[in-house]
Amino acid sequence: MEKNKKFNFTKILAPIVLVLLYLFFSIFGRNFFSDDYLINILDGSYYIGFMAIGVTFVIITGGIDLSLGTTMMCAALLGGAAFNIWHWPMIWCLLLVVFVATAIGFLNGVLVAYLNLPPFIATLGTQMMGMGFGAILTRVQTMRYPTFGTPEGWFKNFFYKTTAGFPVGIFWLFGFFLIALILLSKTKFGRYTFAIGSNREAARLSGIKINPWLTGVYTFCGFCCGLAGIFYAAVYTSIIPSTGNGMELLGIAGVVIGGTSMAGGTGTLVGTLIGVYIMSVLKQGLMSMGLQSHWQTFFTGVVVIGAVLLDQYRLKQGAKVKK
């Protein structure tokens, strides 16, 4: 009975941390409990949230995707090139962003599933390829997306916020979160994702064709990176070549903080979303206290280490129960 209580406590730990962080910064931060900081918390969560949702599926299979950040930025760069250089209509530029990121995700899946490359090595390679590819095609030029008040300004109004400042992006994130939640918990795709992460050999012997499903997981992650690229462009407008390296850690950190095990086989998208907002609150809260961005990096690392240690503890407790 006592062990079950401990297990339930680990499930609610992330929400407790989120609430405590918000209360702490509301007390000690300058004007943290205000509409402006709330909007900033939401704005900073969009692209990280989409990346984190995608990589949750990958980590549940026992894999990893280090190409999240550069895939997002490479796709956004090419979409920006299509708009600025090739003068495509904005809707086609956005479709290109999603297509490029999905294609990179598919490549990751093929490398991992069919060519048997370790996920760390395969996605590290595509990380560098994506960073270089985007810079090459854009000739290392910053690509800028439409701003408010321009003919294509509907892009920001539709994906970011209205001219009155209402954050419509939060509805896109939560809408996609619900779709992904159904995909993970109610479909064959989700069940096979958990099965592959729990015991790949047992899944194979039960008749699951591992390679196509694993490729599908990485492809879906790439698709999520494409959506992240759209929302990053909507919020920040300017896409700088040779960037994105390191942003994958934000997505992965959100997943780990949310309680998904790096060992694979277990995970929750609800926890992932909470983990994303923990990082966003941490960033804005430290800024409200006058601390610079490197403090966010430091404390995010501390929180990630704590989350992994908690996961290790949970796994040990689970092993004891089995014995």
ChimeraX attribute file (.defattr): number of C-alpha atoms within 10 A of each C-alpha:
attribute: neighborCount
match mode: 1-to-1
recipient: residues
	/A:1	5
	/A:2	6
	/A:3	12
	/A:4	9
	/A:5	10
	/A:6	12
	/A:7	13
	/A:8	10
	/A:9	12
	/A:10	16
	/A:11	15
	/A:12	13
	/A:13	16
	/A:14	21
	/A:15	18
	/A:16	13
	/A:17	15
	/A:18	20
	/A:19	12
	/A:20	13
	/A:21	17
	/A:22	19
	/A:23	14
	/A:24	13
	/A:25	21
	/A:26	16
	/A:27	12
	/A:28	13
	/A:29	18
	/A:30	15
	/A:31	15
	/A:32	23
	/A:33	16
	/A:34	10
	/A:35	10
	/A:36	10
	/A:37	17
	/A:38	14
	/A:39	15
	/A:40	15
	/A:41	20
	/A:42	17
	/A:43	23
	/A:44	21
	/A:45	25
	/A:46	29
	/A:47	29
	/A:48	30
	/A:49	29
	/A:50	27
	/A:51	31
	/A:52	33
	/A:53	29
	/A:54	28
	/A:55	30
	/A:56	33
	/A:57	32
	/A:58	28
	/A:59	26
	/A:60	27
	/A:61	28
	/A:62	22
	/A:63	21
	/A:64	24
	/A:65	29
	/A:66	25
	/A:67	30
	/A:68	37
	/A:69	27
	/A:70	30
	/A:71	35
	/A:72	37
	/A:73	32
	/A:74	33
	/A:75	34
	/A:76	36
	/A:77	32
	/A:78	24
	/A:79	32
	/A:80	29
	/A:81	23
	/A:82	21
	/A:83	21
	/A:84	16
	/A:85	12
	/A:86	11
	/A:87	11
	/A:88	15
	/A:89	11
	/A:90	20
	/A:91	12
	/A:92	12
	/A:93	23
	/A:94	24
	/A:95	15
	/A:96	19
	/A:97	28
	/A:98	23
	/A:99	18
	/A:100	23
	/A:101	31
	/A:102	25
	/A:103	19
	/A:104	29
	/A:105	30
	/A:106	22
	/A:107	19
	/A:108	31
	/A:109	31
	/A:110	21
	/A:111	19
	/A:112	22
	/A:113	20
	/A:114	14
	/A:115	12
	/A:116	12
	/A:117	15
	/A:118	14
	/A:119	20
	/A:120	14
	/A:121	15
	/A:122	22
	/A:123	25
	/A:124	18
	/A:125	14
	/A:126	23
	/A:127	26
	/A:128	16
	/A:129	17
	/A:130	28
	/A:131	24
	/A:132	17
	/A:133	22
	/A:134	25
	/A:135	21
	/A:136	13
	/A:137	14
	/A:138	19
	/A:139	11
	/A:140	15
	/A:141	16
	/A:142	15
	/A:143	22
	/A:144	19
	/A:145	24
	/A:146	20
	/A:147	18
	/A:148	14
	/A:149	11
	/A:150	9
	/A:151	9
	/A:152	15
	/A:153	16
	/A:154	18
	/A:155	22
	/A:156	25
	/A:157	21
	/A:158	14
	/A:159	22
	/A:160	26
	/A:161	21
	/A:162	15
	/A:163	13
	/A:164	7
	/A:165	10
	/A:166	12
	/A:167	19
	/A:168	17
	/A:169	24
	/A:170	18
	/A:171	12
	/A:172	17
	/A:173	22
	/A:174	15
	/A:175	12
	/A:176	17
	/A:177	20
	/A:178	13
	/A:179	10
	/A:180	17
	/A:181	17
	/A:182	12
	/A:183	14
	/A:184	21
	/A:185	15
	/A:186	11
	/A:187	12
	/A:188	12
	/A:189	17
	/A:190	19
	/A:191	13
	/A:192	21
	/A:193	29
	/A:194	25
	/A:195	23
	/A:196	23
	/A:197	24
	/A:198	18
	/A:199	14
	/A:200	19
	/A:201	13
	/A:202	12
	/A:203	18
	/A:204	14
	/A:205	9
	/A:206	10
	/A:207	8
	/A:208	16
	/A:209	13
	/A:210	19
	/A:211	17
	/A:212	13
	/A:213	19
	/A:214	27
	/A:215	22
	/A:216	21
	/A:217	28
	/A:218	30
	/A:219	24
	/A:220	23
	/A:221	30
	/A:222	33
	/A:223	27
	/A:224	27
	/A:225	38
	/A:226	34
	/A:227	30
	/A:228	32
	/A:229	32
	/A:230	29
	/A:231	28
	/A:232	24
	/A:233	28
	/A:234	25
	/A:235	20
	/A:236	15
	/A:237	17
	/A:238	18
	/A:239	23
	/A:240	19
	/A:241	24
	/A:242	21
	/A:243	18
	/A:244	20
	/A:245	19
	/A:246	14
	/A:247	20
	/A:248	23
	/A:249	20
	/A:250	22
	/A:251	29
	/A:252	29
	/A:253	24
	/A:254	31
	/A:255	35
	/A:256	26
	/A:257	29
	/A:258	30
	/A:259	26
	/A:260	25
	/A:261	26
	/A:262	23
	/A:263	16
	/A:264	23
	/A:265	20
	/A:266	20
	/A:267	22
	/A:268	20
	/A:269	23
	/A:270	17
	/A:271	23
	/A:272	28
	/A:273	23
	/A:274	22
	/A:275	30
	/A:276	31
	/A:277	23
	/A:278	26
	/A:279	27
	/A:280	24
	/A:281	25
	/A:282	22
	/A:283	23
	/A:284	23
	/A:285	26
	/A:286	21
	/A:287	19
	/A:288	19
	/A:289	14
	/A:290	11
	/A:291	13
	/A:292	12
	/A:293	12
	/A:294	11
	/A:295	14
	/A:296	19
	/A:297	14
	/A:298	10
	/A:299	15
	/A:300	21
	/A:301	14
	/A:302	11
	/A:303	18
	/A:304	19
	/A:305	15
	/A:306	14
	/A:307	23
	/A:308	18
	/A:309	12
	/A:310	17
	/A:311	20
	/A:312	15
	/A:313	13
	/A:314	16
	/A:315	14
	/A:316	12
	/A:317	14
	/A:318	13
	/A:319	10
	/A:320	10
	/A:321	10
	/A:322	7
	/A:323	5
